[in-house]
Amino acid sequence: MTSTSTCKIILAMAFVIGCWGYSPTGIHIGLQGYEPGHLALLRFLLASLLMALIAIFKGIRLPQWRDVPLLFALGFFAVSLHHVALNIGQQGISAGASSVLAQSSPLFSTLLARFVFKDRVSIWRWGCVLLGFVGVVIVVSGDKGLGAINAHGLLILLAALSWSLYFALQKHHARRYDGFSLGCYAVWSGTLLLLIYL
């Protein structure tokens, strides 16, 4: 790998980490002017438009009819359910606590891999799950205390579970598509489901 491509990868990673780091704060700001469902719809209308423009120039694999239900399931879990639950949940807890709870999806992914899809999970990965769970408990107890976890916190955990279901379905059922095509169809189908908020 050349130094130019390494630099591009590092810059892309920094951009993604910055966006993810700002996201909970941005959602809190957005919720001051929009309802949770409307904010999710606005975000994904913009994302759908941008991805459509890229798809026009890059090209995209057309979906097979038999895959349409799966693509809508991916859109439901990755876009509709995840973001509406996350937005509603963030109305009741701090941006810091909501960020940690929302990023607990690897914990759910590991549990799904082991108990639903019967994948082997190493001791190392179980240790990481335990460490992640301890981190969630520490942050939540430091925010408002464990007793303060209410329906808003549970909705953010639902969003994390939804995200985990998306990755599990993607891994086990959507190998016929490249990453960009799959991302486009998940975003577009999820956005269609969000149109109820028009």
C-alpha positions in Angstrom: 0.0 0.0 0.0 1.4 3.4 -0.9 1.7 6.3 1.5 -1.0 8.2 -0.4 -3.6 5.4 0.0 -2.6 5.0 3.7 -3.2 8.7 4.2 -6.6 8.5 2.5 -7.6 5.6 4.7 -6.6 7.4 7.9 -8.4 10.6 6.8 -11.6 8.5 6.0 -11.4 6.8 9.4 -11.0 10.1 11.2 -14.0 11.5 9.3 -16.2 8.6 10.2 -15.1 8.6 13.8 -15.7 12.3 14.0 -19.2 11.9 12.5 -20.1 9.1 14.9 -18.7 11.0 17.8 -20.8 14.1 17.0 -24.0 12.1 16.2 -25.6 12.0 19.7 -25.0 15.7 20.2 -26.3 16.5 16.7 -29.4 14.4 17.4 -30.0 16.3 20.7 -29.7 19.6 18.8 -32.0 18.4 16.0 -34.7 17.3 18.4 -35.1 20.9 19.6 -36.7 21.7 16.2 -38.1 18.3 15.0 -40.1 15.4 16.3 -38.1 12.1 16.5 -39.7 10.5 13.4 -39.5 13.7 11.4 -35.8 14.1 12.2 -35.1 10.5 11.1 -37.0 11.1 7.9 -35.1 14.3 7.1 -31.7 12.6 7.7 -32.5 9.7 5.5 -34.1 11.7 2.7 -30.8 13.6 2.4 -28.8 10.3 2.7 -31.0 8.7 0.0 -30.5 11.6 -2.3 -26.8 11.5 -1.9 -26.6 7.8 -2.3 -28.8 8.0 -5.4 -26.4 10.5 -7.0 -23.4 8.3 -6.2 -25.2 5.3 -7.6 -25.9 7.1 -10.9 -22.2 7.6 -11.5 -20.8 4.4 -9.9 -23.5 2.0 -10.9 -25.4 -0.4 -8.8 -26.6 -4.0 -9.0 -30.3 -4.3 -9.4 -32.1 -6.4 -6.7 -33.7 -9.7 -7.4 -37.4 -9.9 -6.6 -36.9 -12.7 -4.2 -34.6 -10.4 -2.2 -37.0 -7.5 -1.8 -38.5 -8.7 1.5 -34.9 -9.1 2.9 -33.9 -5.6 1.7 -36.9 -4.1 3.4 -36.1 -6.0 6.6 -32.6 -4.6 6.5 -34.0 -1.1 5.9 -36.5 -1.5 8.8 -33.8 -2.6 11.3 -30.9 -0.4 10.2 -32.9 2.8 9.4 -36.5 3.0 10.5 -36.6 1.2 13.9 -33.0 2.0 14.9 -33.2 5.8 14.3 -36.7 6.4 15.5 -36.1 4.5 18.7 -32.7 6.2 19.1 -34.3 9.7 18.6 -37.1 9.1 21.0 -34.8 7.6 23.6 -32.4 10.6 23.4 -35.2 12.9 24.5 -34.9 11.5 28.0 -31.2 10.8 28.7 -27.9 12.7 28.1 -26.0 12.5 24.9 -23.1 10.7 26.6 -25.1 8.0 28.1 -27.2 7.5 24.9 -24.0 7.2 22.9 -22.7 4.4 25.1 -26.0 2.6 25.2 -26.4 2.9 21.4 -22.9 1.5 20.8 -23.7 -1.6 22.8 -24.8 -3.4 19.6 -21.6 -5.6 19.6 -22.9 -7.1 22.8 -26.2 -8.0 21.2 -24.4 -9.2 18.0 -22.3 -11.6 20.0 -25.4 -13.0 21.8 -27.3 -13.3 18.5 -24.3 -15.0 16.8 -24.1 -17.6 19.6 -27.7 -18.3 20.5 -29.6 -17.6 17.3 -27.2 -18.4 14.5 -25.2 -21.0 16.5 -21.8 -19.5 15.6 -18.8 -20.3 17.7 -17.8 -17.5 20.0 -14.3 -17.4 21.5 -13.4 -16.9 25.1 -11.7 -13.7 24.0 -15.0 -12.4 22.5 -17.0 -13.3 25.6 -14.4 -11.4 27.6 -14.9 -8.3 25.3 -18.7 -8.6 25.8 -18.3 -8.7 29.5 -15.9 -5.7 29.4 -18.4 -3.8 27.2 -21.2 -4.5 29.6 -19.2 -3.2 32.5 -18.5 -0.1 30.5 -22.2 0.5 29.9 -22.9 0.0 33.6 -20.2 2.5 34.6 -21.3 5.2 32.2 -25.0 4.9 33.0 -24.4 4.8 36.7 -22.1 7.9 36.4 -24.7 9.7 34.3 -27.9 9.6 36.5 -27.5 6.3 38.3 -28.7 2.8 37.4 -32.1 3.5 38.9 -32.6 6.2 36.4 -32.8 3.9 33.4 -36.3 4.4 32.1 -38.2 3.8 28.9 -35.9 6.2 27.1 -32.9 4.2 28.0 -34.6 1.0 27.0 -35.5 2.5 23.6 -31.9 3.2 23.0 -31.1 -0.4 23.9 -33.8 -1.4 21.4 -32.0 0.7 18.8 -28.8 -1.1 19.5 -30.5 -4.5 19.3 -32.1 -3.4 16.0 -28.7 -2.5 14.6 -27.3 -5.9 15.7 -30.2 -7.6 13.9 -29.4 -5.7 10.7 -25.8 -6.9 10.8 -26.8 -10.4 11.5 -29.3 -10.5 8.6 -26.7 -8.8 6.4 -24.0 -11.4 7.2 -26.2 -14.5 6.9 -28.6 -13.6 4.0 -27.2 -10.9 1.8 -24.0 -12.2 0.3 -25.2 -11.7 -3.3 -24.7 -7.9 -3.2 -21.6 -5.7 -2.8 -21.4 -3.4 0.2 -22.4 -0.3 -1.6 -25.5 -1.8 -3.3 -26.6 -3.4 -0.1 -26.2 -0.1 1.8 -28.2 1.8 -0.9 -31.1 -0.6 -0.8 -31.1 -0.7 3.0 -31.2 3.2 3.2 -33.8 3.5 0.4 -36.1 0.9 1.8 -35.8 2.3 5.3 -36.5 5.8 4.0 -39.6 4.5 2.3 -40.8 3.1 5.6 -40.1 6.4 7.3 -42.4 8.2 4.8 -45.3 7.7 7.3 -43.8 10.8 9.0 -44.5 13.0 6.0 
